[in-house]
Amino acid sequence: MADASRTPEDVATDYDLLPKLVTHLDRHLIFPLLQFAEDAEGSPSTARAQFELLKKTNMTDFVARLYCVMEDIDDPPKEYATKRQEVLDRLEKYENESQQITDLLGREDVVTGLRSDKLANLEFLKKEHGVTLDMVNVLYDFGNFQYSCGNYGAASELLYQFRVLSTDNDKVSAATWGKLASEILTGNWEAAMEEVQKVKESIDTKLFNNPLAQLTHRTWLIHWCLFPFFNYEPARDTICELFFSAPFINTIQTACPWILRYLTAAVITNRSRTRNTGQYQKQLKDIIRIVKQENYEYSDPVTDFIKALYIDFDFEEAQKKLSEAEEVLRSDFFLHASSDPFVEAARHLISESYCKIHQRIDIKDLSARLGLNQDEGEKWIVNLIRDTRVDAKIDYKEGTVVMNHPPSSVYQQVIERTKGGFFRTQVLTKNDTIEGDVETPRRSSRTPSKQVKAQSTPTEVSPPPAKKSKKGKSSKTEAKEPKEAEDLDLKKDKKEAKNEKASKEKDTTPPAVEDGSKAKAPSGGRQYWLMKAEPEPRMEKGHDISFSIDDLAAKSEPEPWDGIRNFAARNNLRAMKKGDLAFFYHSSCKVPAIVGIMEIVKEHSPDFLI
């Protein structure tokens, strides 16, 4: 009931991030946020906050006007006129001191003579034009002064010129931050993105041995990136990738989890603008995982919408949080222009999730969940079906939408989900294999190494040259094989050779696995088997089977289970040799994957009943 009585203004106030954001922004970058708050609220306290923010800058005329508004007077005190004259005097002083070097850097013949080596540039300017290091430092001071006066374009140019010539790493880093702020405040977003990349590289290279400084600087950069993030369309994908990179997502989770609001809003609104569906799905999965992890630390209606829809699967709660999120976005400086696209994209996500789990959908019910009346909901659903090309039909008489969900093969889902894990398992076990062992889980006949090497005309692969084994017994066997191979009649045709070989071999082993990628005949090494596991308990012959692996073996009380109903599994078990590995997967868990590995320590024998 308390939630129902809350007004949209209360919701916006409860989730206002301004106090958190201003601690990581320059005072000049804070000013636009305060102006937005003043336009939204019209509170006198906002004017006082602006005055306190800028009174220490050189923007004397603007500060004087703020003072008059705040005190409700017509003329400012005389002290502002005095300060204004001091600022003008300092401005003239800096212009005189920097005139020579700024004129030089404005000449095309001088600029073409500069190189990437700063020391060489200084030496060149000193030798040819009498430029000193103090003159270069004046550019930095003058740029700072212009920035303090609010002349951001001039400040950007001066700081750029200083950065080209200076070898002072600390001042160069500060100049890069200053140029980034200047480009943001002038709305030059393309140049601002170039400076973002320079600041990132500086953090990665110059602060690599100071993790705390890296964390602090990345936190500031994340907050500064919010300006181009939502004001410059081409920057959206670049900054999304930056925020999702390991160093920056760790920074967000550690130092500023409230940035998840902006990252979540960006990912959701990217639904209609991105052409890369795979990238969008990956980012959506990542943001769901991160929101779930950080829910204990930070939450607001935007992140709660993700939690309700994709973690709790609560459609009613998702609709409630979407309404609150709309109010929060409209009151946010960075997101107010994205509120309508966010709501539209969020409705698509709700409808997609709802349609996936229902076959017949009531239009009135779905419209209510989307926050629309029945007529608007019907139009919206028609557009959704047309735009997304889903297989659905609308029954106008019944007022329902009938979804056609094609049946999905569980077997194919298992294969798709486990092939990545199985490949990684192969890589992990690769070092455990010996020469001649097979590595790829495919079936073939398992033949003793002596018989395979003695075969005169192999049908599929050519055996590798005989090598001397490191083990004594094996070396004796290999030493005899060339002689045996020579005794064979090489002039026999393939059919006779196969018949002779078949008469000598005992057909007691079912197919094992073979290497389908290397030109080697199978040897007597370790074999690999892919088996199906059933992790769920069940009853077999009156016994409670606590765990079974494709009926290969089971543990039960009060006595061991004495039967196997799966004959293929029984035959496979009988065929396994000592040292073989069996990889088990099962399809009944939510994410099918390899669930266990078994090594054969004892081979099948007649007295071993299975």
Buried (B, 14 or more C-beta within 10 A) or exposed (E): EEEEEEEBEEBBEEBBBBEBBBEBBBBBBBBBBBEBBBEBEEEEEBBBBBBEBBBEBBBBBBBBBBBBEBEEEEEBEEEBEEBBEEBEEBBEEBEEBBEBBBEBBEEEEBEEEBEEEBEEBBEBBEEEBEBEEEBBBBBBBBBBBBBBBBBBEBBBBBBBBBBBBBEBEEBBBBBBBBBBBBBBBBEBBEBBBBBBEBBBEBBEEBBEEEEEEBBBBBBBBBBBBBBBBBBBEEBBBBBBEBBBEEEBBEBBBEBBBBBBBBBBBBBBBBBEEBEEEEBBEEBBEBBBEBBBEBBEEBBBBBBBBBBBBBBEEEBEBBBBBBBBBBBBBBBBBBBBEBBEBBBBBBBBBBBBBBBEEBEEBEBBBBBBBBBBEBEEBBEBBEEBBEEEEBEBEBEEEEBBBBBEEEEEEEEEEBBEBBEEBBEEBBEEBEEEBEEBBBBEBBEBEBBBBBEBBBBBBEEEBEBBEEEEBEEEEBEEBBEEBEEEBEEBEEEBEEEEBBEBBEEEBEEEBBEBBBBEEEEBBBBBBBBBBBBBBBEEEEEBEEBEBEBBBBBBBBEBEEEEBEEBEBEEBBBBBBBBBEBBBBBBBBBEEEEBBBBBEBEBEEEBEEEEEB
